[in-house]
Amino acid sequence: MPRTIDRHEVQRLIREEGATLIDALPRADYDAEHVAGAISLPIKELNARTTAHLSKHDPMIVYCWDMQ
């Protein structure tokens, strides 16, 4: 279930639970700047094929910044 978490919880989830950090911004934005360790999965490209490699059992942390 989606929820908002702070940076301390992000660090804990990655360290203790093997969470995957996902940057949902367009790839150009990811290439320009992203959180270390994050993978790029632009929100407009999310589908069964692009997410097939993700574990369904481990937590996923998705972030993006949209000023619109």
C-alpha positions in Angstrom: 0.0 0.0 0.0 1.5 3.4 -0.9 2.5 5.7 1.9 4.8 8.7 2.4 8.0 8.1 4.3 11.0 10.2 5.4 14.6 9.8 4.4 15.4 7.8 7.6 12.8 5.3 6.7 14.1 5.1 3.1 17.6 4.3 4.4 16.2 1.7 6.9 14.1 0.0 4.2 17.1 -0.2 1.8 19.5 -1.4 4.5 17.3 -3.8 6.5 14.7 -5.0 4.0 16.4 -4.8 0.6 14.0 -2.2 -0.8 14.4 -1.1 -4.4 14.6 2.6 -4.9 12.9 3.7 -8.1 13.1 7.1 -9.8 9.9 7.6 -11.8 11.0 10.8 -13.5 11.7 11.0 -17.3 15.1 9.4 -18.1 16.7 12.7 -19.0 15.9 14.0 -15.5 17.3 10.8 -14.0 20.5 11.1 -16.1 20.9 14.7 -14.9 20.4 13.9 -11.2 19.1 11.1 -9.1 19.5 9.5 -5.7 22.5 7.2 -5.5 21.4 3.6 -5.9 18.1 4.4 -7.6 17.0 2.7 -10.8 15.2 4.6 -13.6 11.7 3.5 -14.4 9.9 6.6 -15.9 6.2 6.6 -14.9 5.1 6.9 -18.6 7.0 3.6 -19.3 5.6 1.6 -16.4 4.0 -1.6 -17.6 4.3 -5.4 -17.0 7.3 -5.7 -19.3 9.4 -2.8 -17.7 8.6 -4.0 -14.2 9.0 -7.7 -14.7 12.4 -7.8 -13.1 11.2 -6.2 -9.8 10.6 -8.5 -6.8 7.0 -8.7 -5.7 8.1 -9.6 -2.2 10.5 -6.8 -1.4 9.5 -3.2 -0.6 9.8 -0.6 -3.4 10.3 3.0 -2.8 9.2 5.2 -5.8 9.9 8.9 -6.0 9.5 11.7 -8.5 9.4 15.4 -8.5 6.8 17.1 -10.8 6.4 20.8 -10.6 3.2 20.7 -12.8 
